Amino acid sequence: MSRFVRNILDRPGSANIGPFQRLAAQAGGHEERIGALTDLPRPRMDDLAEFCAIAREAARRTLDMRPFDVQLAGALALLSGQVAEMATGEGKTLSGAIAAAGHALRGKRVHVISVNDYLARRDAEWMGPLYEALGVSVGWIGQSSTREERREAYAKDVTYGSVSEIGFDVLRDRIATSAGDLVVPEPSVALIDEADSVLVDEARVPLVLAGAADPGADAPETAELVRRLSRGYHYELDDQGRNVFLTAKGTDAVEKALGGINLYEAPDVLTRINLALHAHALLTRDVDYLVRDGRIQLVSQSRGRVATLQRWPDGLQAAVEAKEALPASETGEILDSITVQSLIRRYPEICGMTGTAVAVEEQLREFYGLKVAVIPSNKPCVRVDEPDRVYGTVADKERALATEIARVHATGRPILVGTLDVSESERLALDLGGKGLDCVVLNAKNDAEEAAIISRAGERAAITVSTQMAGRGTDIRLGEGVAELGGLYVIGSGRHASSRLDDQLRGRAGRQGDPGGSVFLVSLEDALITHYAPDEPLPAAGDDGVVRHKRAAYVVGHAQRVAEGTHLEIHRNTWRYTRLLERQRDLVLEQRDKVLRGDAAADALAKAAPGRWNGLAADVDEPVLKEAARQIVLFHLDRCWTEHLGFMSDIREGIHLRALGHKLAPLDEFHREGVAAYRNLLEEVERRSVKTFETATITTDGLDPLESGLKRPTATWTYLVQENPFGSAFDRALKRLSPRAKRRQDLD
């Protein structure tokens, strides 16, 4: 298809890769000449074919890896600011390193953003010799990195780090009180590994900087009260099981237990009850979270593993801890936050790589202005993908799953089973044990050993049971004689809410032209169907539990499309609300930078309180006075921003009901409130700063922050807020109107 027609159609994956393929082919013409050189020349980025040839030879010499033409094409797509879709096993890590080196040789500072610390360190150290051969410096950061180690790593040409660690460094810089404390340099290029996971699945996740602890002591009593409530009598779930609300009987019981209060005249108490009820009825141990080492550990829904630094908003976190009778973890007020999407959009140039990008190209284009370049595999894929096998019930599916595993295992063929959650993987392991079959389970409970487990999954007769395979970072190589048996056999125990997760699982078989096979076993009782296609008429199963009617495939596909559409709309809606705060934060940061690096605070206070300034200037050295002014304004700027975040969060929670009552568009009302609140913020910063300046004790030694009432948090900590499990703000607001509350409205 011509480039002209491609551009008209603008179809997914339509980025033209022809120029990249031609450059990769031209690189082959330089290969013999470059290979004969004793010392490799420093690449010139005005000749991309020669750059590719030098990078290829450098990889061969330092890593014993010769990049295929398709790997060079992938690197060139990244250098062009696109998302390269490359199948599992096609060598994305090497392509990414070549592209990162190319960006660096153009004089740009590159952050290679990974999904976790393990992959960031592994890839930086693995690719280190290649970077050195190309004359590019490389470093990495992780959770345990000190401030000095971080500063040193960021000073390199290329820095590897997880999205959370880079985001936390940005947040910590935002409350720095000295320019010398800043760690993260100005952003230039973001090269994102597992781009769909970072840019789409985690786009809405806020990274949070918190301080000023609050123990949340009421949670245990509220949890005990909720435990005594009965489903169907005191509370009910909605049709999709995403929300829970008190019935009239439940409201009566809670009000009586709390001494006869009116819940709907005590919003704080109602919020605590709602949180405890959500924790009790909607969040399931070993599915949504684990209890390990005396702590709640969330399970990442996009990766099926422990989300190390992730937690729910503080109220819900405390409610789950109380549900499990655990001590409350450290909580407090949010000093600042940034969503993953906002973090990435700070970079002037963005590119990325993943095995499954075409399915989310609409979002990549809408939110980041990115196109997808589909890079063909080095060898044709010969994997055999069977049609789904659909069963009427979960029990029938699980029986069929165990039987299929036993049948294939008898041939010696290795099997990888992808489950939907931790509890299912453990249940399957017990079923297989009952049949005398040994398996290795890879899930959030033992994710530390994942690389070793995956490396053995392709050996003869191996049975590996795993939660989601996204972002595992390890290929499955076939053992001796396995290719003759048909290669790795992948079985999915149900479809995910995202087709990309299915494709990532299936893609573990058939790497680099290896034989392989895949099949998905689906139940019409799976959560995907009951949550996203609850009203669809379901065909009947036969006596053996199998649903053979062609409508079964339609129902499964329809549910998955609805789920993907729902998540896209949530993404859009979240971004609409986040965008205003991000613009306001950019303006605040612009002002803050002037205060931090210059004399803006001193100039403003000297103008606002000239008498006080001149009086102090007679006794205090000018640098000391300017530093005091800087600390005063920085404190109040940060304090007012924290209060602004809290105010806007409260507005967001109630805006739908307020707008509903006045027949206003919620987003318009949110913006109106937000703009007015921001104007008040700036006025309040000035008022408080001047008041403190006029009353603070400023001596020749400077300003005493504690004596002047400028006490900052004694400790700060960072975490990620888990995607809100309660549905949209509008849904939550309506659910709070229990049947009793609605009856009261009708009676009024």
N, C-alpha and C positions, 0 to 999 in steps of 0.2 A: 504494500500500500504506500502511495506517495506521501511525502511529508505534508504536502498541501491538504490532501484529504484527511490525514490524521489530525491536523490542526483544526479543520472544520468540524470533524466529529468529536474531537477532544475526548476520546474514550479513555476509560481507565487504563493506565499503563501505556498511554499513547506518546510519552516522551520519546523522541526520536533517538535511538541508540546507534543509528548508522554511522555518524561521525566517530563515535567511540570505538566501534568495531574496526573502522578503517585505520584509526590511529594505532590500535593494538596490533593490527596486521603489519603496519609500517614499522612498528617496533621490532618485529621479527627481522626486518632487513638490516637493523643495526646490531643484531645480537652477536654475530660472529666477531665484528670489529670491537665491540665493547668487551666481549669475553676474553679477547686477547690482551687487553690492557692489564698491566701489573697493578696500577693504582687507578681506582675509579675516579673520574672527574666529578666535580660538584655539578649536579644537574642544573640546566637552565630551563626555566619554566616558560620561555618563549618558544620552545620546541618540545611539544608534549610527546611526540613519538620517541625522541631520544631520551626524555625523562623516563618514559615507561621502560625503555631498554636498559637504562642504568639501574632503575629500581628492580627490574627482573634479575639482573646479574647480581646486584647487592643481596637480594633475597636468597639467590642460589648459593652464594658464597657464605653468607652468615647464618642462614637458617636451614640450608639444604632443602629449600623449597623453591621450585621454579614456577612462578605464577602463570596460569593458563591465560590465553587471550581473553577469556570471559572475565577473569579476575581483574585484568587490566581495564577492561571496559567498565566494570563496576567501579573501579577507582576513579576513572575519568568522569563517570556520572556523579560521583560524590564531589569531585573538583568543580563540577558545573552547578552545584547547589541543588541536586535532586536526591530523591530517596531511591536507592537501588534495591530492587527486589531480587534476591539471590536465594536459590533453594538451599535447604539444609545440606551441609557437607560440601558446599561449593567454595569455601575458603573466604568468608566475609571478613574474618579478622585480618588477614593479610591484605585484602583490598582496602580495608579501612586504614591500615597503617600506611600504605602507599599514598592514599589520598591525604591523610593527615600530614605526612611529610611534604607533599606537594603544596598544600596550603601554607605550611610553615616556610617553605622555600620562597613563597611569594611575599614573605614578610609579615604573615599574620600569626597571631597567637591562637592555638587550637586547643579546645577542650574536647576530648573524646569521652562522651558521656555514656556510662554503662548502667546496667540495672542493679548491680550490687558491687560491694567492695572486692569480693573474690575475683570477679572477672576483670575489674579495673586493674588490680595488681598483677594478675596472671598475664593479661595482654600486654601491659607496659613492660614487664620483665621479659616476656617471650619475644616481643618485637624490638626490644632494646638494641640488639646488635644491628638490626636493619637500619634503625634511625641513626645510629652512630656512623655506619658506613655511608649514609647519605648526608652527613654533616648536620644532623638535626638533634637537639637535646630533648630528652623525654623524662617525665616524672609521673608520680601517681600519689593520690591521697586516699586515705581510708578513715574509718571511724576512730582508730587509735592514733592517727597522726597528730603530732603536736602543732602548735601555732607556727613554730619556726620551720617544721617539716612541710607544713602546708605552704608557707610563704616561699620556701625553696622550690617546691614542686610547681607552683604557679609561675615561677620565674622561668621555667623551661619553655622551649618552643612548643612542645606538645605536652599536655597534662591529661592523664587518665583519672577519672573519678566517677563515683556513682552519682546519679541525679540528686539523691538526697543530701550527700555530703557537700556537693557544690552549692546546692540551695541553702543549706544551713550556714555555710561560710558567707554567702551573700547576706543572709539575715543578721549574722553577728556583726558584719561590717556596718550594717545600718544603725547600730547603736554604739559604734565606736566613738569615744570622746577625744581621740587624738588621731591625727592623720597618720601617725607612725604605727597605729594599731591595725590599719587596714591590711587585708590579706589578699583579696581577690582583685586582679587587675581589670581594666576595662575589657568587656567582652569583645570577641572578634568573630571566631568561627566555632560553631557547635557541630560536632560530628557524632551522631547518636546511634549507638548500637541498639538492636531491638527497637527500632524507631516507632513501630506501631504501638508497642507496649508503653513506651515513655510518652509519646506525643498524643495518644488517643486514650488508652486504658487508664493511664495515671494522670491525664491532663487536668482533671478537676481536683486532684488531691492537694490540699493545702499543706505546705511545710510551715511549721509553727515554731516561733521562739517565745518562750513563756518565762514568767517569773512571779514572785510574790505568792508563795504557796497558800493553799486553802484546803484543809483536810477533808471537807465534805462529810461531816460526821453523821448526817441524818440518813445516809444511804442504807446501812444495815437494818435499821428499824423499818424503813420503807420496803426493803426486800422481803423481810419477814412477813409484813402485812400482805404483800402481793402473793407470796407462796400459798396463802390460805384461800386465795380466790380460785374458782373453778371455771374452766373454759366452757362456753356454751350457756353458762348461767350468770357468772359475774362479768365475763368479758367475751368478746368475739373477735375473730380475725376476718379481714376482708376476703373477697373472692380469690385474690391472688396471693394471700398469705404474706403481704408486705406491710400491713398495718394492723394494729390491735387497738381496741377501744372498749371502754367500760359500757356495760349495759345499764339500764335503770336500776336493776337489782344490785349490780356491782357498785354503782355510785352510792346507793343507800348504804351498802355494807362498809365501804371505805369511809364515808362521812361519819357513820356511827363509831367505827373503830378509832377515828381521830377526834372523838369528843363532840360530835354533832356539828362540825363546821359545814359551811357551804363551799364545796370544792370550786365552784365557778365564781366565787368571790375571793378565792385565795389562789391566784395564778401560780405562785411559787410552789405551793403544795401540789397543785395539779400537775405541774411540770415534773416534779419528783416522782409522782405516781406513774405518769406516762413513761418516764425513763425506766423505772423499775419494771413496768409491765412489758415494755419492749424487750428489755434484757431477759425477762423470764420467758416470754412467749415466742419471740422471734429469733433470738440468737442462740444457736445450738453449739454446745461443746463438741469439739473434734470436727466441726464443719466450718463455723465462723471463727472459732478461736480454740486455742489449746490452753490447758493449765499445766505449766511446766516451771519447775524451780520456784514454786510459790508465787508465780506471776501469771497474769493473763497475757498471752501472746496471740496476736491476730494472725489469721491466715490470709495471705494475699489472694484475692479472688481471680486475679489475672495470671498468677503463677503457681498457685497451689502449694505454697511454702510459707514458712514463718516470715511475716513482715517485721523485720527486726526492730525498727524504730517507730512502728506505726501504732496508733491508738485511736479510739473513738474520741469525739468531743468529751471534755472532762466529766460532764454530768453522766453521760452514758457509760464512760469508762468506770466511774465509781459504782454505777448500778450493777455492772457485770461483775465487778470485784466483790460487791456485797452478795450477789447471787451465789457466788462460789465460796463465800465465807473467807475471803482473803482480805488482808489489810489494804486500806486505800493507798494507792500510789500517789506520788507527788503530783499535785495539780496547782493551778494558779491562773492568773489572768494572762491573756495573750498580749505580748508586747509588739509583735509584728508577725505577719504571715505572707506567704507568696505561694500561688498555685504553681504546679509544675509547668503548666502552659505559659504562665506569665514569666517564669524563670527562663524558659527556652526562647521566648520572644524578645528577650533582652539582647540576644546575639544578632548582629547585623546580617550574618550569613548562617544558614542552617542547612545541613544535609544529613542523611542517615541511611541505614541499611537494615534489612530484615528479610525474613523468608516469606512474609505475608503482608504486603503493602497495598496491593490492588484493591482489596476489599474495603479499605478505608481511605482510598484516594480522595473521595469527596471531602472527608474531614481534613485530610492533610492540606488540600487546596484551600478549603474555606478558612481554616484557622491559622495556617502557616504560609500559605502561598506556595506550596510545594507540589511538584509533579513527580510521578513515579516512573522510573526507568526499569522495565522488566528485562533482566539480564538472562539470556538462555543458559541452560546448564551445559557444562563441558561435555557431558555424555548424555544421550537421550534417557529419559526416565522410563524404565520397563516395569515399574511396580504395578501390580494388579490390584485395583481398588474395587471391591465387591459392593453391590448395592446394600443399603441398610437392611437389617433384619429387625422387624418390628414385632413387639410382643404386647399382649393386652395388659399384663400386670408387671410390677417390679419383681415379684417372686418368680414369675415365669422367665423373665429376662435373666435374673441372677442364676437360676438353674441352668439355663441354656449357656450362659457365659462359662460356668465351671465345666460343663460338658465339652464345649468347644475347646477350651484350654487343654483338657485332658486328651482330647482326640489329636490335636496338633502336636502336643508334647510327646506323644507316643512315637511320632516320626523323627524326633530329635531336633526339630526346627525350633529356634529360639522365638520367644513370644514376649512382646511388650504390651501390657494392658494399661490403658489410660482410664483412670477413674475420675469421678467428678469431685470427690472430697475425701478427707482423711478417714472418716468413719466407714465409707464404702470400701476403701482399700483394705482396711483392717478386717472388715467382714468377709471380703473375698479371700484374704489370706487364710482365714479360719476355714472357709468352705474347701479351699484347695488342700489344706492340711488334712481335712477329713477324708479326702480322696487319696491321701498318701503322696501328695505333690508338694515339693518344697519350692518356695518363691522368695524373692527378695523384694521388700516393700520400700519404695522411695516416696516419702511424703513429707509434710511439714514437720513431723516428729523426728526425722533423721536426715534433714536436708544437708547437714554438714558433710555427710559421706557421699553426696550425690555423684560427684565426679567418678569415684571409684565404682559405684554401683552401675552407672551408665556405661562405663568402659567395658564392663563384663556382660552387658545385656545382649550382645550379638554372638556370644559363645554358644556352642551346641547344647541343646536341651535347657537353656536358661529360661526361667520365667521371671520377668520383672514386672512388678505392679507399681504404677506411678500415678500421682496426681499430675496436674497440667505440666506440659513439657516446655512451655514458653520460657525463653531466657535461661535454659539450662547451660548453654554454652559448651556442650560436649557432644561430639558426634558418636554414633554407634557403629563401630566397625565390625564386620562379620568375622567370626572365627573360622578356623580351618574346616573345610568341607561343608560349611553352612550354605554357600551359594548353590551347591548341588541339591540342597534340600528345599530350595525356593527362597532363601534369604530370610530376613527378619519378618515376622508376622505381627502386625499391629492390630490390636482389638480395642475399640473404644466402647466403654460401658455406658453409652448415652451421648447425645449431642450436647455441646456447650451452648451457652447463650450467644456466643460469637462463633461464626463459621471459621474465623482465623485460628482459633484454638484447636478446632478439629483438624485444620490443615497442618498446623504445627505438629500435632501428634502423628498424623499420617505421614508427614514428611520425614519422620525418623527412619522409615524404611525406604529402600531404593536410592540411597545416596550414591552419587558418582557413578550412575549406571548399574549399581548392584541390583540383583533381583530382590523382590520383596512383595508383600501383600498387605492389605488392610481391609477391615470391615468394622462397622459400627452396629452395636446391638442397642436398640432403643425400646423403651416402654412407654405406652400411652399414659402411664401414671408418673412419668418423670416430671420433675419440677418445671422443666422447660415447657412442657405441654400444659400442665395445670396452671402455671403462672401466666403464660402468654397466649394460650389458645383455649381458655376455659369454656367458651361457648361453642366451640367447633363440634359438630356431630362426629362421634368416633365409630369407626367400623368395628365389627365384632371379631374376636379371635376364634380360631379353630379349637378343636379338642386338645391339641398339643400346645396351645397358648400362643401360636404364631398368628399374626394378622397379615393376611395375604391380599387384602383389598388394596387396589392402587391408591385409594384415598389416604391410606396411612402415610405414605411418603409425602403427600401434599400437606397433611396436618403438621408433620414434623418440620418441613421446610417453612411453612407459614409461621409456626411458633418462633422459629429462629429469626425469620425476617422481622417479625413484630418486636422481638427482643432487641435486635440490632437497631431498629428504628427508634425504640424507646430510649435506648442509651444515647443515640445521636441527639435526640431532642433534649435530653437532660444536659448533655454537653453544651448544646447551643444556649439553653436557658441559663445554665450556670455562668457561661462566659458573658452573657448579656448583663448579668448582675455584677460580675467581677470586674468588668471593663471600667466602670466608673471609678471604683476604688483604686484600680491600678493607675488610672490617669491622675487621680488625686495624689497617690503615693509618689508618682514621678515628680509632681510639682513640689511636694514636701521634700523629697530627696534633693532636688535641685537647690532649694533654699538651704537645706541642711549642709550640703557640700560647700556652699559659700561661707557658712558659719564655721564649718570644721577646718577649712583650708585657708580662710582669709580673715578679714577684719569686719565682716558684715555685722556681727553681733555688737562689737564695740561702736561702730558707726551708728547703728540703730539706737542703742541705749544712750549714747552721747547726745543724740538729737532729741530723744524722748524725755530725758531727764538731765538737761545740761548743768543744772545747779549741783546735783549729786555727782555728776561726772567730774566737773571742774574741782569740786571740793576734795574728792578722792585723788585726783591727779596731782594735787599739791604734795601728797604724802606717799603715794604708791607709784612705783616705777611703771612706765607705760606698758611694757610686756606683761607684767603681773596683772595689771588692770584689764588688759585685753583678754588674757586667759580666763579671768574671773567672769567677764562678760560672755565669753564663749561657752563656759560651762553652764551658766545660768540659762542662756537661750537654748542650748542643746537639751538640757533637762526638760524644759517646758515644752519644747517642740516634740520630743519623744513621748512625754506624758500625755499631751493633748492628742497625739496620734493614737496612742493606746486607747484612750477614752473614745475617740472617734470610731475606732474599729468595733468596740463594744456597743456603741450606740447604733451603728449601721447594722450590726448583727441582730440587735433587737428589732430594728425596723424591718429587716428582711423577714424575720420570723412572723411578724404580724401584718405585713403589708397586704397580703391577699384578702384577709378579712376586712381590713380597713377600706381597701379599694372596692371590695364587693359591696360594702354598705353604701359607698358613695358613687357606685357605678363608674369607677375610674380604672384605667389600665394599670395593673400592678407595677409594671416596669417604669411607666411614666411617673407614678407616684413615688416610687423608690428614688428615681433620679431627682425629682423635685426636693424631696427631703434631704437627699445626699448633698446636693449643691448648696442648700441653705446651711446644712451642718458644717460643710467645709469652710464656708465664709466665717461662720462663728469660730471654727477652730483657729483660723489665722488671727482673728481679733483676740481670742482668748490667750494665745501664745504671747502676743504683744502685751496684753494687760498683766498677765502673771509675771512675765519677765521684768517688766518695769517695776512692779510691786516688790519683787524679790530684790532687785538691784537697789531699790531705795532703802530697804531695811536690812540687807545682809551685812555681816561684818566682813569687810575686806581689808586685810592688813598688808604689810610689806611682804608677808609670807604667802599671801594669796587668800583664796576663799576656802572656808571650811564648809564642805557640802552638807554634812550632818547638822551642823549648827544653823545653817541657812535653810533647812527643810528640803534639801535636794537629795534625799536618800534614794538611791537606785536599788534594785533588787540585789540582795546579797548573793544570790545564785540564779543562773538562768539555765534552761535546758531546752533541747530541741526534740521535736517529734513530728510525725506525719499524722494528719487526721484521716481516719478511714472514711471512705465514701459513705455519705449518710445513708443508713439502711432503711430510713423511714419513708422513702418516696419523696415526691416533690414537696416544697413548702406549702403549696396549695392543698395537696392531699392531707398533709399533717394537720393543717389548720381546720379542715372540714372534719377530720376524724375526731378532733377534740370536742366537736359538738356531738356528744353522745346522744342516744335517743332521749334521755331525760332532759338534756339541755335543749334539744329541739322541741320537746313537749312544752318546756317552760316558755320558749319563744312563741309557740302557737297559742298558749294560754294568755300571753300578754296582750 
